[in-house]
Amino acid sequence: MEKQRYLNLLEKYLAGKSTGKEELLLDEYYKRLEAMSDVELSGQQENLLKDSILEKIRSRIDMTENKPKPSQKHSYRIWYAAASVLIIIAVASFFIHTDKKTDMVSRLPDNVKPEDIRPGSNKAVLTLSNGKQIVLANSGTGVLAKEGTTRITKKENGELVYNFEDKANGQNMQPVYNTITVPRGGQYQLVLADGSKVLLNAASSLTYPARFNGRYRNVELKGEGYFEVAKNTAMPFVVTANDVQVRVLGTHFNISAYADDANITTTLIEGAVSLNKGKLSKLLAPGQQGISAPHNREILVQPANIDQTMGWVKGNFVFKDLNIKEVMKIASRWYDIEVEYRGNVQSKKFGGTTSRFSNITELLDYMKITGGVNYKIEGRRVILMN
């Protein structure tokens, strides 16, 4: 979390171990915190706490007088910024742990919200070939259903696994299709009958045969999915996303094909894939991504930002200089929220990394500290403002 990073840098500074670059970064944090001057504390206990923290910081700075430091103004900024962050953290902790929690919360300033929004979790609905639906978050483990000779099993870790009982190759069997649908605020992982692994992001769905047969292993994706395809040179794996087909033999790649995004983006992690759109075909090398817009015949191939693309697979949000509206569109799928913008906040850019498994205020606080974006939470609505 950005606050923790800031405090770690502060600790190094006060111990006389920080570099000039780190001291400049601390000064930059101060400037951003200065823009957060709307956070004010009131009440006798808070003032006492403030005085206590300031005194401790002054004492620790006095102990490091022999260390060459930046200008006096720079040092003052650093300890004042430290005090600001520590006061916010300490007061929040005080409110949370007091036995009179309700009374304390009622005295919080408007922008310090007692409410929060929890992150998404593993949840999805499986639709079988006969139309029966299974809510996976509520189902037990073990065999959930059978499609012909294929068993559908939910493992202890929640993963959904397809495997078939007979030794036959199934080439003469009529395929039957299942669909797994992940709602906003969810994600889910499954292992297809060929051993390929798929992780689906929030607001996504995958339609696939319970058992592959024929010349190709065909699946259809809506939303976003990360694929680790089992190698089978005799039966290529084909993902159809809108009007783009991704054809592979065995590889790792990510496809983002949300209906409310401008483009379909395929990012290759390892192996090789062929992107096909009408008569056009493009090959991707590892570290590249292919971008295609609906109703456009072209496929643009460019270097990929692997950290940003793979962030969600590894449990993180990784944003690289994205505008706030794009950041919140991604966050809104995971937290299942509505977003409202006030002022010109949408024009701001944001970059940083936070955990997808933290409550939404970690991301929002990060945006506030590093980008000067204020927020309010009202139920499942997040309001962003200058």
C-alpha positions in Angstrom: 0.0 0.0 0.0 1.3 3.5 -0.8 1.0 4.7 2.8 3.2 1.8 3.9 5.7 2.6 1.3 5.7 6.2 2.4 6.2 5.2 6.0 9.1 2.9 5.1 10.8 5.7 3.3 10.2 8.0 6.3 11.7 5.4 8.6 14.9 5.3 6.5 15.1 9.1 6.4 14.8 9.4 10.2 17.4 6.6 10.7 19.8 8.5 8.4 19.9 5.8 5.7 17.8 7.4 2.9 19.3 8.5 -0.4 18.8 11.8 -2.0 16.4 10.3 -4.5 14.3 8.9 -1.6 14.3 12.3 0.2 13.0 13.9 -3.0 10.3 11.3 -3.1 9.3 12.1 0.4 9.1 15.7 -0.5 6.8 14.9 -3.4 4.6 12.9 -1.1 4.3 16.0 1.1 3.1 18.1 -1.8 0.4 15.5 -2.6 -0.6 15.3 1.1 -0.8 19.1 1.2 -3.5 18.8 -1.5 -5.4 16.6 1.0 -5.8 19.4 3.5 -9.5 18.7 3.7 -8.7 15.9 6.2 -9.1 17.7 9.5 -9.2 16.3 13.0 -11.4 17.6 15.8 -12.0 16.8 19.4 -9.8 16.7 22.5 -8.5 13.1 22.1 -7.5 13.7 18.4 -5.6 16.9 19.3 -3.8 15.1 22.1 -2.9 12.3 19.7 -1.7 14.8 17.1 0.6 16.5 19.7 2.0 13.2 20.8 2.9 12.1 17.3 4.4 15.5 16.3 6.5 15.4 19.5 7.8 11.9 18.6 8.7 12.9 15.1 10.5 16.1 16.3 12.5 14.0 18.8 13.5 11.5 16.1 14.6 14.2 13.7 16.6 15.9 16.4 18.5 12.6 16.9 19.6 12.7 13.3 21.1 16.2 13.2 24.6 15.0 12.4 23.3 13.4 9.1 23.7 15.7 6.0 20.1 16.5 5.2 18.2 18.6 2.6 17.2 22.2 3.4 15.4 23.0 6.7 12.3 23.7 4.7 12.6 20.2 3.1 13.0 18.5 6.5 10.1 20.4 7.9 7.9 19.2 5.0 8.9 15.6 5.5 8.1 15.4 9.2 4.9 17.4 8.7 3.8 15.0 5.9 4.7 12.1 8.2 2.6 13.6 10.9 -0.3 13.9 8.5 -0.3 10.3 7.5 0.4 8.9 10.9 -2.5 11.0 12.4 -4.9 9.6 9.7 -3.8 6.1 10.3 -3.7 6.3 14.1 -7.1 8.0 14.4 -8.6 5.5 12.1 -7.2 2.7 14.2 -8.5 4.4 17.3 -12.0 4.6 15.9 -12.0 1.0 14.8 -10.8 -0.5 18.1 -12.7 1.6 20.6 -15.6 -0.1 22.4 -17.7 2.9 21.6 -17.3 2.5 17.9 -20.7 3.8 16.8 -20.3 7.1 18.7 -16.8 7.6 17.3 -17.8 7.0 13.7 -20.5 9.6 14.0 -17.8 12.2 14.6 -15.7 11.3 11.6 -15.2 14.0 8.9 -17.2 13.5 5.7 -14.3 12.1 3.7 -13.3 9.5 6.3 -15.8 6.8 5.6 -16.7 4.1 8.1 -18.1 2.0 5.2 -16.1 0.1 2.6 -16.6 -2.2 -0.3 -15.1 -5.7 -0.2 -13.3 -7.2 -3.2 -14.6 -9.8 -5.5 -14.3 -13.6 -4.9 -14.6 -16.9 -6.6 -18.1 -17.2 -7.9 -19.8 -18.2 -11.1 -22.8 -20.0 -12.6 -22.4 -23.2 -14.6 -25.0 -23.9 -17.3 -25.2 -27.5 -18.5 -26.2 -28.6 -21.9 -29.8 -29.4 -20.6 -30.2 -25.8 -19.3 -29.7 -26.7 -15.7 -27.7 -24.1 -13.7 -25.4 -24.7 -10.8 -24.4 -21.8 -8.6 -20.7 -22.7 -7.9 -20.2 -20.5 -4.9 -23.1 -22.4 -3.1 -22.3 -25.9 -4.3 -20.3 -28.5 -2.4 -17.1 -30.2 -3.6 -17.0 -33.4 -5.5 -18.8 -34.5 -8.7 -21.4 -31.8 -9.6 -22.8 -33.3 -12.8 -22.1 -35.6 -15.7 -22.2 -34.8 -19.4 -22.2 -38.2 -21.2 -19.0 -39.8 -20.0 -17.5 -36.6 -18.7 -17.4 -35.8 -15.0 -17.6 -32.2 -13.8 -15.9 -32.0 -10.4 -15.4 -29.1 -8.0 -12.2 -29.4 -6.1 -11.5 -28.2 -2.6 -9.9 -25.0 -3.9 -13.0 -24.2 -5.9 -11.5 -25.1 -9.3 -13.9 -26.7 -11.7 -12.4 -29.8 -13.5 -13.6 -31.7 -16.5 -12.4 -35.2 -17.1 -13.8 -38.2 -19.0 -14.2 -41.8 -17.7 -13.7 -43.9 -20.8 -10.5 -44.5 -22.8 -12.1 -43.8 -26.2 -11.0 -40.6 -28.0 -14.6 -39.4 -28.4 -14.2 -38.4 -32.0 -17.6 -39.8 -33.0 -19.5 -38.3 -30.1 -21.8 -35.4 -30.7 -20.4 -32.4 -28.7 -22.5 -30.9 -25.9 -21.7 -27.4 -24.6 -21.5 -25.9 -21.2 -21.2 -22.2 -20.3 -19.6 -20.8 -17.2 -20.7 -17.2 -16.4 -18.8 -15.0 -13.9 -20.7 -12.0 -12.6 -19.4 -8.6 -11.7 -17.5 -9.0 -8.5 -16.3 -12.5 -9.3 -13.6 -14.7 -11.0 -13.4 -18.4 -11.6 -10.9 -21.0 -12.7 -11.6 -24.2 -14.6 -9.7 -27.1 -16.3 -11.2 -28.2 -19.6 -11.4 -31.8 -20.7 -8.1 -31.5 -22.7 -6.3 -30.3 -19.6 -6.2 -26.6 -20.6 -6.6 -24.2 -17.7 -8.7 -21.0 -17.9 -9.0 -18.2 -15.4 -12.1 -15.9 -16.1 -12.2 -12.4 -14.9 -15.2 -10.5 -13.6 -18.2 -10.0 -16.0 -17.0 -12.8 -18.3 -18.3 -16.0 -19.7 -16.9 -19.0 -21.6 -18.8 -21.5 -23.7 -17.0 -24.8 -24.4 -17.7 -28.5 -25.1 -17.8 -30.9 -22.2 -15.4 -33.0 -24.3 -13.5 -31.9 -27.4 -13.8 -33.8 -30.6 -13.4 -33.0 -34.3 -10.5 -31.1 -35.9 -10.4 -28.1 -33.4 -10.9 -27.4 -29.8 -13.3 -24.5 -30.1 -14.4 -22.2 -27.2 -16.1 -18.8 -27.2 -15.1 -16.0 -24.8 -16.9 -12.9 -23.7 -15.1 -10.6 -21.3 -11.6 -11.5 -20.2 -9.8 -14.8 -19.7 -6.3 -16.1 -19.2 -5.5 -19.4 -21.0 -2.9 -22.0 -20.4 -3.5 -24.3 -23.3 -2.5 -28.0 -23.2 -0.4 -28.9 -26.3 -2.1 -31.0 -29.0 -0.6 -30.5 -32.4 -3.3 -32.7 -34.0 -6.2 -30.5 -32.6 -5.5 -26.7 -32.5 -7.2 -24.7 -29.8 -9.4 -21.9 -31.1 -10.8 -19.0 -29.0 -13.5 -16.9 -30.7 -13.9 -13.4 -29.1 -16.4 -11.3 -31.1 -15.0 -11.3 -34.7 -11.5 -12.3 -33.7 -10.2 -15.9 -33.6 -7.1 -16.8 -31.7 -5.6 -20.1 -32.8 -2.9 -22.0 -30.9 -1.5 -25.4 -30.4 -0.3 -25.0 -26.8 0.6 -21.7 -25.2 -0.2 -19.1 -22.5 -2.1 -16.0 -23.4 -4.6 -13.4 -22.2 -7.7 -12.1 -24.1 -9.7 -9.1 -23.1 -12.9 -8.7 -25.1 -15.4 -6.8 -23.0 -18.4 -5.4 -24.8 -17.8 -1.9 -23.3 -14.1 -1.8 -24.4 -13.1 -0.2 -27.6 -10.8 -3.0 -28.6 -10.2 -6.8 -28.3 -6.7 -7.3 -27.0 -4.8 -10.6 -27.1 -1.5 -10.7 -25.2 0.9 -13.6 -25.7 2.9 -14.7 -22.6 4.7 -17.7 -24.1 4.5 -19.9 -27.2 2.9 -18.6 -30.4 -0.6 -17.7 -31.5 -2.2 -16.7 -34.7 -4.8 -13.9 -34.7 -7.4 -14.2 -37.5 -10.0 -11.7 -38.6 -11.8 -12.4 -41.9 -9.0 -13.1 -44.4 -6.4 -11.2 -42.3 -4.0 -13.3 -40.1 -1.2 -12.0 -37.8 1.3 -14.0 -35.7 2.3 -12.9 -32.2 5.6 -13.5 -30.5 5.9 -13.7 -26.7 5.6 -10.2 -25.2 3.5 -8.9 -28.0 -0.2 -8.1 -28.2 -2.7 -7.9 -31.0 -5.3 -5.2 -30.9 -8.5 -5.2 -33.0 -11.4 -2.9 -33.0 -14.9 -4.1 -33.9 -15.9 -3.2 -37.5 -12.2 -2.6 -38.4 -10.4 -5.1 -40.6 -7.0 -4.3 -39.2 -5.1 -6.0 -36.3 -2.4 -3.9 -34.7 0.6 -5.7 -33.3 2.6 -4.0 -30.6 4.8 -4.6 -27.5 2.7 -5.6 -24.5 2.9 -4.3 -21.0 3.0 -7.8 -19.4 2.9 -6.6 -15.8 -0.3 -4.6 -16.4 -1.9 -7.4 -18.5 -1.1 -10.1 -16.0 -1.7 -8.1 -12.9 -5.2 -9.5 -12.4 -4.1 -13.1 -12.9 -1.5 -12.6 -10.1 -4.1 -10.9 -7.8 -3.1 -7.3 -8.4 -4.3 -4.1 -10.0 -1.4 -2.8 -12.1 -2.0 0.5 -13.8 0.5 2.3 -16.1 -0.5 5.9 -16.7 -4.2 5.2 -17.4 -6.9 7.8 -17.2 -9.1 7.6 -14.1 -12.1 6.6 -16.1 -10.3 3.5 -17.5 -9.0 2.6 -14.0 -12.4 2.8 -12.5 -14.0 0.8 -15.3 -11.7 -2.0 -14.5 -12.2 -1.6 -10.7 -16.0 -1.4 -11.0 -16.2 -4.9 -12.6 -14.2 -6.4 -9.7 -15.9 -4.6 -6.9 -19.4 -4.5 -8.5 -19.9 -0.8 -8.0 -21.2 2.2 -9.8 -18.9 5.2 -10.4 -19.9 8.9 -10.5 -17.5 11.7 -11.6 -17.7 15.2 -10.4 -15.6 18.0 -11.9 -12.8 17.2 -14.4 -11.4 14.3 -12.5 -11.8 11.9 -15.5 -8.9 13.7 -17.3 -6.4 12.8 -14.6 -3.9 9.9 -15.1 -3.0 7.3 -12.6 -0.3 4.6 -12.1 0.4 2.2 -9.3 -0.1 -1.3 -8.0 -2.5 -2.5 -5.3 -3.9 -5.9 -4.3 -7.2 -7.0 -5.9 -8.0 -8.7 -2.6 -8.0 -5.5 -0.5 -11.1 -3.5 0.1 -11.7 -0.7 -2.4 -10.5 2.0 -0.1 -6.9 0.8 -0.5 -7.1 1.7 -4.2 -9.0 4.9 -3.6 -6.6 6.1 -0.9 -3.7 5.3 -3.2 -5.4 7.4 -5.9 -5.9 10.2 -3.4 -2.4 10.3 -2.1 -0.6 10.0 -5.5 -3.1 11.7 -7.8 -5.1 14.1 -5.7 -8.4 12.3 -6.4 -11.0 12.7 -3.6 -13.8 10.2 -3.1 -17.0 9.4 -1.2 -18.7 6.0 -0.9 -22.5 5.8 -0.8 -23.6 2.2 -0.6 -22.2 0.6 -3.8 -21.6 4.0 -5.5 -18.2 5.6 -5.5 -18.1 9.3 -6.2 -14.8 10.7 -7.5 -14.1 14.5 -7.3 -11.2 17.0 -7.4 
